């Protein structure tokens, strides 16, 4: 629920099995380390993987550097997410467009994650799903950069 003292953030990608669960896991660990109390979740605009765990390639790359995705289960975005979360952050413009269509005119206005986090480039989080193992390692590094920016923004209040 929306509360200023304990902000809530929903990360959104397409399948909710690669990018957004990764960013959620990185943010979960780093916010805890930074002593920030933030409610974190993720979901997808698509429904193909609902109920499934994170992509095994994403799990491998994330867990190799200590981000645990074992308990993640994919879910699809819902209209009431826009009233439940203070920030709804899309991984790329396609997902931002899908969120804007679903939202209508009420609730939290979705934004691009990397832009919101102050990352100048890239502002689109590349989808590693159809690529090679290197893409998943790059995704971890980009998630860390984004979460660094997220923490800086939350600290500013
Ligand atoms: P994600 O990656 O949006 O980062 O979870 C994808 C996962 C699945 C598909 C595409 C992207 N898919 O086409 O099934």
Backbone and ligand atoms as CSV (ligand in chain L), in Angstrom:
chain,resi,resn,atom,element,x,y,z
A,1,UNK,N,N,0.836,-1.202,0.000
A,1,UNK,CA,C,0.000,0.000,0.000
A,1,UNK,C,C,0.868,1.248,0.000
A,2,UNK,N,N,0.287,2.359,-0.447
A,2,UNK,CA,C,1.061,3.586,-0.569
A,2,UNK,C,C,1.331,4.189,0.802
A,3,UNK,N,N,2.602,4.252,1.166
A,3,UNK,CA,C,2.980,4.873,2.436
A,3,UNK,C,C,4.309,5.564,2.242
A,4,UNK,N,N,4.358,6.835,2.602
A,4,UNK,CA,C,5.565,7.608,2.347
A,4,UNK,C,C,6.772,7.071,3.125
A,5,UNK,N,N,6.545,6.581,4.375
A,5,UNK,CA,C,7.672,6.147,5.199
A,5,UNK,C,C,8.220,4.800,4.742
A,6,UNK,N,N,7.443,4.066,3.993
A,6,UNK,CA,C,7.890,2.751,3.523
A,6,UNK,C,C,7.429,2.600,2.079
A,7,UNK,N,N,8.191,3.231,1.154
A,7,UNK,CA,C,7.718,3.269,-0.230
A,7,UNK,C,C,7.644,1.889,-0.861
A,8,UNK,N,N,6.790,1.781,-1.844
A,8,UNK,CA,C,6.623,0.498,-2.532
A,8,UNK,C,C,6.908,0.673,-4.020
A,9,UNK,N,N,7.610,-0.305,-4.565
A,9,UNK,CA,C,8.040,-0.234,-5.967
A,9,UNK,C,C,7.710,-1.556,-6.652
A,10,UNK,N,N,7.097,-1.440,-7.826
A,10,UNK,CA,C,6.802,-2.605,-8.654
A,10,UNK,C,C,7.626,-2.508,-9.942
A,11,UNK,N,N,8.468,-3.502,-10.196
A,11,UNK,CA,C,9.268,-3.556,-11.415
A,11,UNK,C,C,8.525,-4.415,-12.441
A,12,UNK,N,N,8.520,-3.953,-13.691
A,12,UNK,CA,C,7.701,-4.630,-14.701
A,12,UNK,C,C,8.498,-4.881,-15.980
A,13,UNK,N,N,8.481,-6.143,-16.440
A,13,UNK,CA,C,9.043,-6.459,-17.754
A,13,UNK,C,C,7.975,-7.210,-18.543
A,14,UNK,N,N,8.384,-7.991,-19.519
A,14,UNK,CA,C,7.401,-8.668,-20.361
A,14,UNK,C,C,6.960,-10.000,-19.740
A,15,UNK,N,N,7.926,-10.873,-19.464
A,15,UNK,CA,C,7.589,-12.219,-19.006
A,15,UNK,C,C,7.629,-12.403,-17.499
A,16,UNK,N,N,8.283,-11.465,-16.790
A,16,UNK,CA,C,8.516,-11.578,-15.337
A,16,UNK,C,C,9.313,-12.839,-14.998
A,17,UNK,N,N,10.231,-13.207,-15.892
A,17,UNK,CA,C,11.127,-14.331,-15.580
A,17,UNK,C,C,12.604,-13.950,-15.751
A,18,UNK,N,N,12.893,-12.773,-16.304
A,18,UNK,CA,C,14.301,-12.358,-16.476
A,18,UNK,C,C,14.571,-11.015,-15.796
A,19,UNK,N,N,14.244,-9.909,-16.497
A,19,UNK,CA,C,14.720,-8.599,-16.031
A,19,UNK,C,C,14.090,-8.136,-14.724
A,20,UNK,N,N,12.757,-8.133,-14.642
A,20,UNK,CA,C,12.146,-7.535,-13.441
A,20,UNK,C,C,12.391,-8.362,-12.169
A,21,UNK,N,N,12.378,-9.713,-12.231
A,21,UNK,CA,C,12.747,-10.432,-11.003
A,21,UNK,C,C,14.210,-10.234,-10.619
A,22,UNK,N,N,15.075,-10.068,-11.631
A,22,UNK,CA,C,16.483,-9.761,-11.348
A,22,UNK,C,C,16.599,-8.425,-10.615
A,23,UNK,N,N,15.970,-7.393,-11.163
A,23,UNK,CA,C,16.056,-6.060,-10.544
A,23,UNK,C,C,15.456,-6.100,-9.133
A,24,UNK,N,N,14.358,-6.816,-8.986
A,24,UNK,CA,C,13.743,-6.954,-7.658
A,24,UNK,C,C,14.734,-7.580,-6.669
A,25,UNK,N,N,15.421,-8.650,-7.104
A,25,UNK,CA,C,16.354,-9.345,-6.197
A,25,UNK,C,C,17.556,-8.465,-5.853
A,26,UNK,N,N,18.063,-7.732,-6.842
A,26,UNK,CA,C,19.202,-6.833,-6.588
A,26,UNK,C,C,18.758,-5.726,-5.631
A,27,UNK,N,N,17.585,-5.156,-5.884
A,27,UNK,CA,C,17.082,-4.074,-5.034
A,27,UNK,C,C,16.806,-4.579,-3.620
A,28,UNK,N,N,16.288,-5.794,-3.524
A,28,UNK,CA,C,15.980,-6.356,-2.201
A,28,UNK,C,C,17.247,-6.430,-1.349
A,29,UNK,N,N,18.310,-6.956,-1.946
A,29,UNK,CA,C,19.546,-7.108,-1.169
A,29,UNK,C,C,20.178,-5.756,-0.872
A,30,UNK,N,N,20.244,-4.907,-1.885
A,30,UNK,CA,C,20.953,-3.633,-1.701
A,30,UNK,C,C,20.188,-2.666,-0.808
A,31,UNK,N,N,18.862,-2.680,-0.873
A,31,UNK,CA,C,18.087,-1.816,0.030
A,31,UNK,C,C,18.259,-2.284,1.463
A,32,UNK,N,N,18.287,-3.606,1.663
A,32,UNK,CA,C,18.498,-4.130,3.019
A,32,UNK,C,C,19.874,-3.705,3.526
A,33,UNK,N,N,20.885,-3.828,2.673
A,33,UNK,CA,C,22.250,-3.428,3.069
A,33,UNK,C,C,22.319,-1.935,3.382
A,34,UNK,N,N,21.511,-1.140,2.659
A,34,UNK,CA,C,21.515,0.311,2.848
A,34,UNK,C,C,20.596,0.743,3.996
A,35,UNK,N,N,19.892,-0.221,4.614
A,35,UNK,CA,C,18.985,0.102,5.709
A,35,UNK,C,C,17.722,0.812,5.258
A,36,UNK,N,N,17.357,0.647,3.986
A,36,UNK,CA,C,16.139,1.279,3.465
A,36,UNK,C,C,14.993,0.285,3.509
A,37,UNK,N,N,13.883,0.706,4.090
A,37,UNK,CA,C,12.704,-0.165,4.114
A,37,UNK,C,C,11.833,0.157,2.918
A,38,UNK,N,N,11.815,-0.742,1.982
A,38,UNK,CA,C,11.070,-0.548,0.745
A,38,UNK,C,C,10.348,-1.846,0.441
A,39,UNK,N,N,9.073,-1.759,0.075
A,39,UNK,CA,C,8.329,-2.948,-0.347
A,39,UNK,C,C,8.567,-3.140,-1.843
A,40,UNK,N,N,9.079,-4.290,-2.218
A,40,UNK,CA,C,9.497,-4.532,-3.597
A,40,UNK,C,C,8.762,-5.729,-4.182
A,41,UNK,N,N,8.397,-5.607,-5.455
A,41,UNK,CA,C,7.747,-6.715,-6.156
A,41,UNK,C,C,8.024,-6.560,-7.639
A,42,UNK,N,N,7.664,-7.598,-8.406
A,42,UNK,CA,C,7.809,-7.497,-9.855
A,42,UNK,C,C,6.679,-8.271,-10.522
A,43,UNK,N,N,6.447,-7.942,-11.779
A,43,UNK,CA,C,5.425,-8.637,-12.562
A,43,UNK,C,C,5.719,-8.434,-14.034
A,44,UNK,N,N,4.920,-9.086,-14.880
A,44,UNK,CA,C,5.087,-8.970,-16.324
A,44,UNK,C,C,3.832,-8.429,-16.969
A,45,UNK,N,N,3.992,-7.815,-18.142
A,45,UNK,CA,C,2.806,-7.388,-18.881
A,45,UNK,C,C,2.180,-8.573,-19.618
A,46,UNK,N,N,2.984,-9.605,-19.904
A,46,UNK,CA,C,2.477,-10.804,-20.575
A,46,UNK,C,C,2.072,-11.883,-19.586
A,47,UNK,N,N,1.349,-12.886,-20.085
A,47,UNK,CA,C,0.862,-13.928,-19.161
A,47,UNK,C,C,1.455,-15.314,-19.438
A,48,UNK,N,N,2.410,-15.408,-20.348
A,48,UNK,CA,C,2.889,-16.730,-20.786
A,48,UNK,C,C,3.541,-17.546,-19.672
A,49,UNK,N,N,4.161,-16.875,-18.720
A,49,UNK,CA,C,4.976,-17.600,-17.734
A,49,UNK,C,C,4.398,-17.538,-16.324
A,50,UNK,N,N,3.136,-17.129,-16.214
A,50,UNK,CA,C,2.520,-16.957,-14.889
A,50,UNK,C,C,2.671,-18.243,-14.063
A,51,UNK,N,N,3.136,-18.082,-12.843
A,51,UNK,CA,C,3.304,-19.223,-11.934
A,51,UNK,C,C,4.645,-19.920,-12.056
A,52,UNK,N,N,5.407,-19.579,-13.096
A,52,UNK,CA,C,6.712,-20.231,-13.299
A,52,UNK,C,C,7.811,-19.506,-12.528
A,53,UNK,N,N,8.907,-20.217,-12.326
A,53,UNK,CA,C,10.082,-19.619,-11.700
A,53,UNK,C,C,10.851,-18.763,-12.700
A,54,UNK,N,N,11.904,-18.114,-12.204
A,54,UNK,CA,C,12.751,-17.309,-13.081
A,54,UNK,C,C,13.451,-18.207,-14.105
A,55,UNK,N,N,13.766,-17.628,-15.262
A,55,UNK,CA,C,14.492,-18.342,-16.319
A,55,UNK,C,C,15.801,-18.906,-15.734
A,56,UNK,N,N,16.096,-20.193,-15.985
A,56,UNK,CA,C,17.297,-20.808,-15.402
A,56,UNK,C,C,18.596,-20.078,-15.772
A,57,UNK,N,N,18.632,-19.476,-16.955
A,57,UNK,CA,C,19.835,-18.723,-17.355
A,57,UNK,C,C,19.967,-17.457,-16.508
A,58,UNK,N,N,18.831,-16.845,-16.222
A,58,UNK,CA,C,18.841,-15.641,-15.371
A,58,UNK,C,C,19.225,-16.010,-13.944
A,59,UNK,N,N,18.670,-17.136,-13.485
A,59,UNK,CA,C,19.012,-17.599,-12.125
A,59,UNK,C,C,20.505,-17.847,-11.996
A,60,UNK,N,N,21.068,-18.525,-12.991
A,60,UNK,CA,C,22.507,-18.841,-12.933
A,60,UNK,C,C,23.350,-17.581,-12.834
A,61,UNK,N,N,23.085,-16.624,-13.713
A,61,UNK,CA,C,23.892,-15.399,-13.740
A,61,UNK,C,C,23.710,-14.601,-12.447
A,62,UNK,N,N,22.493,-14.557,-11.928
A,62,UNK,CA,C,22.222,-13.770,-10.715
A,62,UNK,C,C,22.791,-14.465,-9.483
A,63,UNK,N,N,22.584,-15.779,-9.409
A,63,UNK,CA,C,23.005,-16.497,-8.205
A,63,UNK,C,C,24.525,-16.630,-8.146
A,64,UNK,N,N,25.198,-16.540,-9.311
A,64,UNK,CA,C,26.666,-16.565,-9.337
A,64,UNK,C,C,27.252,-15.385,-8.566
A,65,UNK,N,N,26.498,-14.286,-8.482
A,65,UNK,CA,C,26.989,-13.122,-7.741
A,65,UNK,C,C,26.094,-12.814,-6.529
A,66,UNK,N,N,25.346,-13.824,-6.081
A,66,UNK,CA,C,24.702,-13.737,-4.775
A,66,UNK,C,C,23.289,-13.190,-4.728
A,67,UNK,N,N,22.610,-13.086,-5.882
A,67,UNK,CA,C,21.213,-12.634,-5.859
A,67,UNK,C,C,20.302,-13.837,-6.036
A,68,UNK,N,N,19.455,-14.053,-5.048
A,68,UNK,CA,C,18.669,-15.283,-4.994
A,68,UNK,C,C,17.325,-15.119,-5.707
A,69,UNK,N,N,17.112,-15.929,-6.720
A,69,UNK,CA,C,15.843,-15.878,-7.455
A,69,UNK,C,C,15.020,-17.146,-7.244
A,70,UNK,N,N,15.437,-17.991,-6.291
A,70,UNK,CA,C,14.826,-19.320,-6.156
A,70,UNK,C,C,13.330,-19.259,-5.861
A,71,UNK,N,N,12.906,-18.281,-5.073
A,71,UNK,CA,C,11.502,-18.291,-4.645
A,71,UNK,C,C,10.601,-17.490,-5.585
A,72,UNK,N,N,11.175,-16.901,-6.623
A,72,UNK,CA,C,10.359,-16.067,-7.515
A,72,UNK,C,C,9.324,-16.892,-8.283
A,73,UNK,N,N,8.108,-16.362,-8.386
A,73,UNK,CA,C,7.086,-16.933,-9.254
A,73,UNK,C,C,6.487,-15.799,-10.071
A,74,UNK,N,N,6.391,-16.030,-11.375
A,74,UNK,CA,C,5.934,-14.954,-12.263
A,74,UNK,C,C,4.455,-14.660,-12.059
A,75,UNK,N,N,4.121,-13.399,-12.164
A,75,UNK,CA,C,2.708,-12.996,-12.181
A,75,UNK,C,C,2.526,-11.880,-13.192
A,76,UNK,N,N,1.280,-11.697,-13.608
A,76,UNK,CA,C,0.965,-10.654,-14.582
A,76,UNK,C,C,0.477,-9.398,-13.863
A,77,UNK,N,N,0.771,-8.248,-14.454
A,77,UNK,CA,C,0.314,-6.981,-13.872
A,77,UNK,C,C,-1.218,-6.960,-13.795
A,78,UNK,N,N,-1.727,-6.245,-12.775
A,78,UNK,CA,C,-3.182,-6.104,-12.599
A,78,UNK,C,C,-3.521,-4.614,-12.522
A,79,UNK,N,N,-4.750,-4.291,-12.840
A,79,UNK,CA,C,-5.164,-2.879,-12.811
A,79,UNK,C,C,-4.965,-2.281,-11.412
A,80,UNK,N,N,-5.165,-3.084,-10.357
A,80,UNK,CA,C,-5.049,-2.503,-9.009
A,80,UNK,C,C,-3.600,-2.293,-8.567
A,81,UNK,N,N,-2.635,-2.743,-9.363
A,81,UNK,CA,C,-1.236,-2.451,-9.034
A,81,UNK,C,C,-0.956,-0.945,-9.040
A,82,UNK,N,N,-1.720,-0.204,-9.851
A,82,UNK,CA,C,-1.459,1.233,-9.961
A,82,UNK,C,C,-1.930,2.002,-8.730
A,83,UNK,N,N,-2.811,1.386,-7.955
A,83,UNK,CA,C,-3.186,2.027,-6.690
A,83,UNK,C,C,-2.379,1.460,-5.528
A,84,UNK,N,N,-1.751,0.305,-5.720
A,84,UNK,CA,C,-1.041,-0.355,-4.616
A,84,UNK,C,C,0.419,0.094,-4.490
A,85,UNK,N,N,1.025,0.559,-5.588
A,85,UNK,CA,C,2.464,0.866,-5.563
A,85,UNK,C,C,2.730,2.353,-5.788
A,86,UNK,N,N,3.733,2.869,-5.061
A,86,UNK,CA,C,4.131,4.268,-5.216
A,86,UNK,C,C,4.822,4.496,-6.559
A,87,UNK,N,N,5.595,3.497,-6.977
A,87,UNK,CA,C,6.271,3.595,-8.271
A,87,UNK,C,C,6.076,2.295,-9.027
A,88,UNK,N,N,5.751,2.440,-10.293
A,88,UNK,CA,C,5.602,1.301,-11.204
A,88,UNK,C,C,6.618,1.544,-12.315
A,89,UNK,N,N,7.662,0.710,-12.361
A,89,UNK,CA,C,8.827,1.011,-13.193
A,89,UNK,C,C,9.020,-0.047,-14.267
A,90,UNK,N,N,8.875,0.363,-15.513
A,90,UNK,CA,C,8.956,-0.542,-16.656
A,90,UNK,C,C,10.392,-0.673,-17.140
A,91,UNK,N,N,10.716,-1.864,-17.624
A,91,UNK,CA,C,12.081,-2.109,-18.097
A,91,UNK,C,C,12.329,-1.511,-19.479
A,92,UNK,N,N,11.291,-1.373,-20.294
A,92,UNK,CA,C,11.502,-0.785,-21.622
A,92,UNK,C,C,10.221,-0.093,-22.087
A,93,UNK,N,N,10.334,0.590,-23.207
A,93,UNK,CA,C,9.220,1.422,-23.701
A,93,UNK,C,C,8.010,0.600,-24.111
A,94,UNK,N,N,8.247,-0.616,-24.637
A,94,UNK,CA,C,7.095,-1.445,-25.017
A,94,UNK,C,C,6.255,-1.775,-23.787
A,95,UNK,N,N,6.933,-2.147,-22.719
A,95,UNK,CA,C,6.198,-2.475,-21.491
A,95,UNK,C,C,5.603,-1.226,-20.856
A,96,UNK,N,N,6.293,-0.087,-21.001
A,96,UNK,CA,C,5.718,1.173,-20.507
A,96,UNK,C,C,4.412,1.487,-21.240
A,97,UNK,N,N,4.415,1.304,-22.560
A,97,UNK,CA,C,3.198,1.549,-23.346
A,97,UNK,C,C,2.061,0.622,-22.890
A,98,UNK,N,N,2.398,-0.652,-22.674
A,98,UNK,CA,C,1.375,-1.615,-22.231
A,98,UNK,C,C,0.808,-1.192,-20.870
A,99,UNK,N,N,1.679,-0.707,-19.990
A,99,UNK,CA,C,1.220,-0.273,-18.666
A,99,UNK,C,C,0.333,0.960,-18.770
A,100,UNK,N,N,0.719,1.893,-19.634
A,100,UNK,CA,C,-0.076,3.118,-19.783
A,100,UNK,C,C,-1.480,2.787,-20.295
A,101,UNK,N,N,-1.575,1.800,-21.188
A,101,UNK,CA,C,-2.898,1.392,-21.698
A,101,UNK,C,C,-3.743,0.778,-20.597
A,102,UNK,N,N,-3.119,-0.043,-19.771
A,102,UNK,CA,C,-3.853,-0.733,-18.703
A,102,UNK,C,C,-4.283,0.233,-17.604
A,103,UNK,N,N,-3.457,1.223,-17.335
A,103,UNK,CA,C,-3.698,2.115,-16.202
A,103,UNK,C,C,-4.918,2.996,-16.390
A,104,UNK,N,N,-5.162,3.457,-17.597
A,104,UNK,CA,C,-6.208,4.459,-17.758
A,104,UNK,C,C,-5.736,5.778,-17.165
A,105,UNK,N,N,-6.585,6.448,-16.381
A,105,UNK,CA,C,-6.245,7.787,-15.903
A,105,UNK,C,C,-6.073,7.862,-14.396
A,106,UNK,N,N,-6.075,6.732,-13.749
A,106,UNK,CA,C,-5.977,6.786,-12.292
A,106,UNK,C,C,-4.796,5.999,-11.771
A,107,UNK,N,N,-4.269,6.427,-10.630
A,107,UNK,CA,C,-3.214,5.686,-9.962
A,107,UNK,C,C,-1.836,6.148,-10.390
A,108,UNK,N,N,-0.851,5.431,-9.893
A,108,UNK,CA,C,0.549,5.753,-10.152
A,108,UNK,C,C,0.838,5.733,-11.647
A,109,UNK,N,N,1.521,6.775,-12.120
A,109,UNK,CA,C,1.893,6.806,-13.534
A,109,UNK,C,C,3.178,6.017,-13.736
A,110,UNK,N,N,3.152,4.991,-14.587
A,110,UNK,CA,C,4.363,4.187,-14.772
A,110,UNK,C,C,5.478,4.992,-15.442
A,111,UNK,N,N,6.716,4.620,-15.130
A,111,UNK,CA,C,7.884,5.300,-15.689
A,111,UNK,C,C,8.912,4.263,-16.115
A,112,UNK,N,N,9.889,4.710,-16.901
A,112,UNK,CA,C,10.984,3.816,-17.297
A,112,UNK,C,C,11.962,3.671,-16.136
A,113,UNK,N,N,12.260,2.435,-15.766
A,113,UNK,CA,C,13.114,2.180,-14.601
A,113,UNK,C,C,14.456,2.913,-14.668
A,114,UNK,N,N,15.219,2.708,-15.740
A,114,UNK,CA,C,16.580,3.250,-15.767
A,114,UNK,C,C,16.570,4.773,-15.796
A,115,UNK,N,N,15.593,5.353,-16.491
A,115,UNK,CA,C,15.481,6.818,-16.501
A,115,UNK,C,C,15.143,7.315,-15.102
A,116,UNK,N,N,14.168,6.670,-14.467
A,116,UNK,CA,C,13.742,7.049,-13.104
A,116,UNK,C,C,14.929,6.984,-12.139
A,117,UNK,N,N,15.809,5.988,-12.385
A,117,UNK,CA,C,16.954,5.782,-11.494
A,117,UNK,C,C,18.133,6.686,-11.842
A,118,UNK,N,N,17.974,7.526,-12.854
A,118,UNK,CA,C,19.022,8.485,-13.186
A,118,UNK,C,C,20.155,7.916,-14.029
A,119,UNK,N,N,19.938,6.757,-14.642
A,119,UNK,CA,C,20.948,6.191,-15.544
A,119,UNK,C,C,20.788,6.885,-16.895
A,120,UNK,N,N,21.848,7.542,-17.356
A,120,UNK,CA,C,21.748,8.331,-18.596
A,120,UNK,C,C,21.662,7.424,-19.820
A,121,UNK,N,N,22.427,6.335,-19.791
A,121,UNK,CA,C,22.449,5.435,-20.945
A,121,UNK,C,C,22.874,4.036,-20.492
A,122,UNK,N,N,22.144,2.986,-20.911
A,122,UNK,CA,C,20.938,3.033,-21.705
A,122,UNK,C,C,19.737,3.383,-20.831
A,123,UNK,N,N,18.632,3.772,-21.482
A,123,UNK,CA,C,17.404,3.972,-20.718
A,123,UNK,C,C,16.428,2.822,-20.928
A,124,UNK,N,N,16.688,2.025,-21.964
A,124,UNK,CA,C,15.913,0.799,-22.189
A,124,UNK,C,C,16.732,-0.364,-21.626
A,125,UNK,N,N,16.103,-1.224,-20.860
A,125,UNK,CA,C,16.815,-2.385,-20.298
A,125,UNK,C,C,16.700,-3.505,-21.331
A,126,UNK,N,N,17.821,-3.901,-21.991
A,126,UNK,CA,C,17.725,-4.904,-23.060
A,126,UNK,C,C,17.190,-6.239,-22.539
A,127,UNK,N,N,16.382,-6.865,-23.378
A,127,UNK,CA,C,15.785,-8.146,-23.017
A,127,UNK,C,C,16.781,-9.263,-23.339
A,128,UNK,N,N,17.272,-10.000,-22.337
A,128,UNK,CA,C,18.273,-11.032,-22.609
A,128,UNK,C,C,17.676,-12.347,-23.100
A,129,UNK,N,N,16.337,-12.473,-23.122
A,129,UNK,CA,C,15.672,-13.763,-23.277
A,129,UNK,C,C,16.083,-14.505,-24.541
A,130,UNK,N,N,16.225,-13.790,-25.656
A,130,UNK,CA,C,16.539,-14.465,-26.917
A,130,UNK,C,C,18.031,-14.439,-27.239
A,131,UNK,N,N,18.856,-14.006,-26.277
A,131,UNK,CA,C,20.291,-13.896,-26.530
A,131,UNK,C,C,21.112,-14.990,-25.873
A,132,UNK,N,N,22.410,-14.731,-25.729
A,132,UNK,CA,C,23.332,-15.733,-25.172
A,132,UNK,C,C,23.613,-15.451,-23.687
A,133,UNK,N,N,24.493,-16.292,-23.104
A,133,UNK,CA,C,24.769,-16.195,-21.664
A,133,UNK,C,C,25.339,-14.835,-21.280
A,134,UNK,N,N,26.105,-14.260,-22.194
A,134,UNK,CA,C,26.713,-12.954,-21.909
A,134,UNK,C,C,25.644,-11.889,-21.634
A,135,UNK,N,N,24.531,-11.987,-22.346
A,135,UNK,CA,C,23.446,-11.027,-22.162
A,135,UNK,C,C,22.882,-11.073,-20.748
A,136,UNK,N,N,22.881,-12.239,-20.151
A,136,UNK,CA,C,22.366,-12.372,-18.786
A,136,UNK,C,C,23.352,-11.773,-17.779
A,137,UNK,N,N,24.661,-11.939,-18.060
A,137,UNK,CA,C,25.659,-11.304,-17.179
A,137,UNK,C,C,25.579,-9.786,-17.304
A,138,UNK,N,N,25.384,-9.300,-18.521
A,138,UNK,CA,C,25.247,-7.849,-18.716
A,138,UNK,C,C,24.000,-7.327,-18.018
A,139,UNK,N,N,22.957,-8.161,-18.015
A,139,UNK,CA,C,21.722,-7.747,-17.340
A,139,UNK,C,C,21.968,-7.562,-15.835
A,140,UNK,N,N,22.767,-8.451,-15.243
A,140,UNK,CA,C,23.062,-8.315,-13.809
A,140,UNK,C,C,23.802,-7.001,-13.547
A,141,UNK,N,N,24.800,-6.705,-14.389
A,141,UNK,CA,C,25.577,-5.467,-14.202
A,141,UNK,C,C,24.688,-4.231,-14.374
A,142,UNK,N,N,23.782,-4.273,-15.347
A,142,UNK,CA,C,22.903,-3.125,-15.579
A,142,UNK,C,C,21.884,-2.982,-14.439
A,143,UNK,N,N,21.403,-4.111,-13.930
A,143,UNK,CA,C,20.482,-4.066,-12.780
A,143,UNK,C,C,21.189,-3.411,-11.590
A,144,UNK,N,N,22.456,-3.733,-11.398
A,144,UNK,CA,C,23.204,-3.136,-10.274
A,144,UNK,C,C,23.355,-1.628,-10.462
A,145,UNK,N,N,23.639,-1.206,-11.691
A,145,UNK,CA,C,23.749,0.243,-11.948
A,145,UNK,C,C,22.418,0.931,-11.673
A,146,UNK,N,N,21.342,0.310,-12.152
A,146,UNK,CA,C,20.025,0.904,-11.940
A,146,UNK,C,C,19.673,0.982,-10.463
A,147,UNK,N,N,19.981,-0.078,-9.737
A,147,UNK,CA,C,19.630,-0.098,-8.307
A,147,UNK,C,C,20.504,0.890,-7.525
A,148,UNK,N,N,21.743,1.100,-7.945
A,148,UNK,CA,C,22.553,2.160,-7.316
A,148,UNK,C,C,21.841,3.510,-7.438
A,149,UNK,N,N,21.314,3.775,-8.637
A,149,UNK,CA,C,20.598,5.028,-8.865
A,149,UNK,C,C,19.308,5.088,-8.066
A,150,UNK,N,N,18.637,3.963,-7.982
A,150,UNK,CA,C,17.386,3.870,-7.213
A,150,UNK,C,C,17.644,4.213,-5.740
A,151,UNK,N,N,18.714,3.655,-5.200
A,151,UNK,CA,C,19.022,3.902,-3.782
A,151,UNK,C,C,19.391,5.368,-3.568
A,152,UNK,N,N,20.154,5.921,-4.498
A,152,UNK,CA,C,20.503,7.348,-4.386
A,152,UNK,C,C,19.230,8.194,-4.391
A,153,UNK,N,N,18.284,7.846,-5.249
A,153,UNK,CA,C,17.037,8.625,-5.329
A,153,UNK,C,C,16.208,8.469,-4.060
A,154,UNK,N,N,16.113,7.247,-3.549
A,154,UNK,CA,C,15.338,7.034,-2.324
A,154,UNK,C,C,15.971,7.765,-1.138
A,155,UNK,N,N,17.300,7.819,-1.119
A,155,UNK,CA,C,17.984,8.499,-0.004
A,155,UNK,C,C,17.704,9.990,-0.015
A,156,UNK,N,N,17.569,10.557,-1.219
A,156,UNK,CA,C,17.279,11.994,-1.325
A,156,UNK,C,C,15.879,12.306,-0.801
A,157,UNK,N,N,15.001,11.292,-0.823
A,157,UNK,CA,C,13.651,11.441,-0.268
A,157,UNK,C,C,12.673,12.096,-1.218
L,1,LIG,P1,P,11.622,-10.699,-19.399
L,1,LIG,O1,O,12.132,-11.605,-20.629
L,1,LIG,O2,O,10.540,-9.803,-19.971
L,1,LIG,O3,O,12.842,-9.935,-18.991
L,1,LIG,O4,O,11.119,-11.658,-18.350
L,1,LIG,C1,C,11.294,-12.336,-21.461
L,1,LIG,C2,C,10.755,-13.513,-21.025
L,1,LIG,C3,C,9.949,-14.270,-21.864
L,1,LIG,C4,C,9.699,-13.809,-23.138
L,1,LIG,C5,C,10.240,-12.615,-23.581
L,1,LIG,C6,C,11.034,-11.879,-22.727
L,1,LIG,N1,N,8.892,-14.587,-24.016
L,1,LIG,O5,O,8.736,-14.201,-25.186
L,1,LIG,O6,O,8.368,-15.632,-23.602
